[in-house]
């Protein structure tokens, strides 16, 4: 589909992506949705993620399709010298090379960062690793759940009355793809003024550490870890979901002004004037007492009842929706975040959460078949 130039700011940028699974391909998809020409390189048998199903669509897993739309596909057997040399020449003719190959693979085949950036000085080489480009674990492999575990995120997640829980979306993979795309964009900007490419390094583990950084800062000062919060917050009270008569409602009065309005909605405008509840520090000191008092009131009425009262007073709130409920929201329809690019299929796929001059970047593209562009690019 032809998009307006305003929604394709990377028009003319050529990218070679040797991505697999999630993180590398997501970086490539971001760049493709922003208008770059992205050539996806796959092993002859294809990206492993093509088989990560069910469900499948036209023979490929939906998870693969979701992160590889808008690209062209070629195959390369790195063990084949002719194919490898052809790939290197193609990389040299591109602006950007992105990969998340196993750490020992690039050097083995002469496609490592120092080698290619020396040979092609204008090349922006983005190396997306597991545990980072330096240190004792630099060649250690890693997948999303391992990084969530090792970086401490699983220990922070889940209801305090139950076991720890993995975060239910691939936040490490997707955010690392985003960080890599940000690094590539910064390198493109710098090259415009210096003429020199860059070696951009990112890793799953560094993204995990970034997500844990607020807890790291707190621990470094206090020497202790706050207990898991469920839907709550370790530093704010009240700031969590409360059970109504028909389900939970998330309520976030994030300052003392909003707390006063929340108390008014609850029918207790006097609470914010009590010494034990006046400020957030005091509310934290009497946390369990206050949360119990609020919970006892909230459970008497429906979510719609409370939401209407809170909306009228400007207190941020929202129901804990399921995915089907999300798709029924009028706001989701208005934003046009999801599209059905495959004729005859109800499958919904995302565009980028970015718009340029009112035009969303990406959304209607489809994913390539293995090697469909061999000999064409």
TAURZI-V241515 format. One record per backbone hydrogen bond with DSSP energy under -1.0 kcal/mol. NH is the residue of the N-H (numbers start at 0). CO is the residue of the C=O. E is the energy in kcal/mol with one decimal. If there is no record, write none. Layout:
# TAURZI-V241515
NH/CO/E + NH/CO/E
This chain:
# TAURZI-V241515
6/3/-1.7 + 7/4/-1.8 + 9/33/-3.3 + 10/7/-1.7 + 12/9/-2.4 + 14/36/-3.2 + 15/95/-2.7 + 16/38/-2.9 + 17/97/-3.0 + 25/21/-2.5 + 26/22/-1.9 + 27/23/-2.2 + 28/24/-2.6 + 29/25/-2.4 + 30/26/-2.1 + 31/27/-2.3 + 32/28/-3.1 + 33/29/-1.4 + 34/31/-1.8 + 35/30/-2.4 + 36/12/-2.7 + 38/14/-3.0 + 39/71/-4.0 + 40/16/-3.1 + 41/73/-2.3 + 45/42/-2.5 + 49/46/-1.9 + 50/47/-2.1 + 51/48/-1.4 + 52/50/-2.2 + 56/59/-3.2 + 59/56/-1.8 + 60/49/-1.9 + 61/54/-1.9 + 64/60/-2.2 + 65/61/-2.7 + 67/64/-1.2 + 69/365/-2.3 + 71/37/-2.4 + 73/39/-2.8 + 75/41/-2.4 + 79/76/-2.2 + 83/79/-2.8 + 84/80/-2.7 + 85/81/-2.1 + 86/82/-2.2 + 87/83/-2.4 + 88/84/-2.3 + 89/85/-2.0 + 90/86/-2.6 + 91/87/-2.4 + 92/88/-1.3 + 93/90/-1.3 + 94/13/-2.3 + 95/13/-2.0 + 96/123/-2.7 + 97/15/-2.6 + 98/125/-2.1 + 99/17/-1.2 + 104/101/-2.1 + 107/103/-1.1 + 108/104/-1.5 + 110/105/-2.8 + 115/111/-2.4 + 116/112/-2.8 + 117/113/-1.3 + 118/114/-1.8 + 119/115/-2.7 + 122/119/-2.0 + 123/94/-2.2 + 124/197/-3.1 + 125/96/-3.6 + 126/199/-3.1 + 127/98/-2.7 + 128/201/-2.9 + 137/134/-1.6 + 139/136/-1.9 + 146/142/-2.3 + 147/143/-2.6 + 148/144/-2.0 + 149/145/-3.1 + 150/146/-2.8 + 151/148/-1.1 + 152/147/-1.1 + 153/147/-1.7 + 156/153/-1.1 + 161/158/-2.0 + 164/156/-1.8 + 170/168/-2.5 + 173/169/-2.6 + 174/170/-1.9 + 175/171/-2.3 + 176/172/-2.1 + 177/173/-2.0 + 178/174/-3.0 + 179/175/-2.4 + 180/176/-2.1 + 181/177/-2.6 + 182/178/-2.5 + 183/179/-2.4 + 184/180/-2.6 + 185/181/-2.4 + 186/182/-2.3 + 187/183/-2.4 + 188/184/-2.0 + 189/185/-2.3 + 190/186/-2.5 + 191/187/-1.5 + 192/189/-1.1 + 193/189/-2.1 + 194/190/-2.7 + 196/120/-3.3 + 199/124/-3.1 + 201/126/-2.1 + 203/128/-1.9 + 204/129/-2.6 + 206/202/-1.7 + 207/203/-2.3 + 208/204/-2.6 + 209/205/-2.0 + 210/206/-2.2 + 211/207/-1.6 + 212/209/-1.3 + 215/211/-2.2 + 216/212/-2.6 + 217/213/-2.1 + 218/214/-2.6 + 219/215/-2.5 + 221/217/-2.7 + 222/218/-2.7 + 229/157/-1.3 + 231/228/-2.5 + 239/250/-1.2 + 241/248/-2.5 + 243/246/-2.6 + 244/300/-2.9 + 246/243/-1.0 + 248/241/-2.4 + 249/317/-3.0 + 250/239/-2.5 + 251/315/-2.3 + 253/251/-1.5 + 258/254/-2.2 + 259/255/-1.9 + 260/256/-1.6 + 261/257/-2.6 + 262/258/-2.6 + 263/259/-1.7 + 264/260/-2.3 + 265/261/-1.9 + 266/263/-1.4 + 267/262/-2.9 + 270/267/-1.6 + 272/269/-1.4 + 273/270/-1.9 + 276/273/-1.5 + 282/278/-2.6 + 283/279/-2.7 + 284/280/-1.5 + 285/281/-1.1 + 286/283/-1.2 + 289/285/-2.5 + 290/286/-3.0 + 291/287/-1.9 + 292/288/-1.9 + 293/289/-2.5 + 294/290/-2.7 + 295/291/-1.9 + 296/292/-1.1 + 297/293/-2.7 + 298/294/-1.8 + 299/296/-1.5 + 300/297/-1.5 + 305/301/-2.0 + 306/302/-3.2 + 307/303/-2.2 + 308/304/-1.6 + 309/305/-2.9 + 310/306/-2.9 + 311/307/-1.8 + 314/309/-2.7 + 317/249/-2.1 + 319/247/-1.4 + 320/318/-1.3 + 325/321/-2.2 + 326/322/-2.2 + 328/325/-1.7 + 332/328/-1.7 + 333/329/-2.4 + 334/330/-1.9 + 335/331/-1.2 + 338/348/-2.6 + 344/341/-2.1 + 348/338/-2.5 + 350/336/-1.9 + 351/360/-3.1 + 353/351/-1.3 + 355/358/-2.8 + 358/355/-2.0 + 360/353/-2.2 + 371/368/-2.0 + 372/72/-2.9 + 373/370/-1.9 + 375/372/-2.3 + 376/372/-1.0
